[in-house]
Amino acid sequence: MALEFAWHARKAVANLKKHGVSFEDASTAFGDPLSVTVGDPDHSEDEARFVLIGQSFRSQLIVVVHSEAKDGIRIVSAREATRRARRDYEQA
């Protein structure tokens, strides 16, 4: 069963401009068998949010904030991993 992804178009454009990571690339990190996903309760007032650290198909280690939606996984933001996130990924 393939994963389905959704996002707001304006948010995707703003994210690419701000962080240099497209939501299309971010969606490929979900295919990383070594990816790490944790809950994000500090930023989850209206919905349960999660943070995934994984490698995209371009071998870029990225952090993807997402939630579960009726139409699949809704990507909220994506950025290149910080040194700390990289260390967490490598130690998992």
C-alpha positions as CSV (number, residue, x, y, z in Angstrom):
1,M,0.0,0.0,0.0
2,A,1.5,3.3,-1.1
3,L,1.5,6.3,1.2
4,E,-0.6,9.3,0.2
5,F,0.6,12.8,0.9
6,A,-1.1,16.1,1.0
7,W,-0.1,19.7,1.8
8,H,-1.2,23.3,1.3
9,A,0.3,24.7,-1.9
10,R,1.1,28.1,-0.5
11,K,2.8,26.5,2.5
12,A,4.9,24.3,0.2
13,V,6.1,27.3,-1.8
14,A,7.0,29.2,1.4
15,N,8.8,26.2,2.8
16,L,10.9,25.8,-0.3
17,K,11.8,29.4,-0.3
18,K,12.6,29.5,3.5
19,H,14.2,26.1,4.0
20,G,15.3,24.9,0.5
21,V,13.4,21.6,0.8
22,S,10.4,20.8,-1.3
23,F,7.5,18.9,0.1
24,E,7.9,16.5,-2.8
25,D,11.4,15.7,-1.7
26,A,10.2,15.6,1.9
27,S,7.7,12.9,1.1
28,T,10.5,10.6,-0.1
29,A,12.1,10.6,3.4
30,F,9.1,8.4,4.5
31,G,10.6,5.6,2.4
32,D,13.9,5.6,4.4
33,P,13.9,2.3,6.3
34,L,16.2,4.0,8.9
35,S,14.0,7.0,9.5
36,V,13.0,8.0,13.0
37,T,9.6,9.4,13.9
38,V,8.7,10.9,17.3
39,G,5.6,12.7,18.5
40,D,5.6,16.5,18.7
41,P,3.2,17.3,21.6
42,D,4.6,20.9,22.1
43,H,3.3,21.9,18.7
44,S,0.1,19.9,18.6
45,E,-2.9,21.9,19.8
46,D,-5.5,21.0,17.2
47,E,-4.0,17.7,15.9
48,A,-1.4,15.1,16.7
49,R,1.9,16.1,15.0
50,F,5.0,14.1,14.4
51,V,8.6,14.7,13.4
52,L,10.4,12.4,11.0
53,I,14.1,12.5,10.5
54,G,15.1,10.6,7.3
55,Q,17.0,10.6,4.1
56,S,15.3,11.8,1.0
57,F,15.8,10.2,-2.4
58,R,18.5,12.8,-3.0
59,S,20.3,11.5,0.1
60,Q,19.6,14.7,2.0
61,L,18.9,14.2,5.7
62,I,15.8,16.1,6.4
63,V,13.4,16.8,9.2
64,V,9.7,16.6,8.3
65,V,6.9,17.8,10.5
66,H,3.6,16.1,9.6
67,S,0.2,15.0,10.8
68,E,-2.2,12.3,9.8
69,A,-5.2,13.4,7.7
70,K,-8.1,11.8,6.0
71,D,-6.4,12.0,2.6
72,G,-3.0,10.6,3.9
73,I,0.0,12.2,5.6
74,R,-0.2,16.0,5.6
75,I,3.3,17.6,5.5
76,V,3.5,20.8,7.6
77,S,7.2,21.7,7.1
78,A,10.5,20.3,6.0
79,R,14.1,21.5,6.5
80,E,17.6,20.2,6.4
81,A,18.6,18.3,9.6
82,T,20.6,20.2,12.2
83,R,23.7,18.6,13.7
84,R,21.7,17.5,16.7
85,A,19.0,15.9,14.5
86,R,21.7,14.2,12.4
87,R,23.3,12.8,15.6
88,D,19.8,11.5,16.8
89,Y,19.3,9.8,13.4
90,E,22.8,8.2,13.4
91,Q,22.4,6.9,17.0
92,A,19.0,5.4,16.4
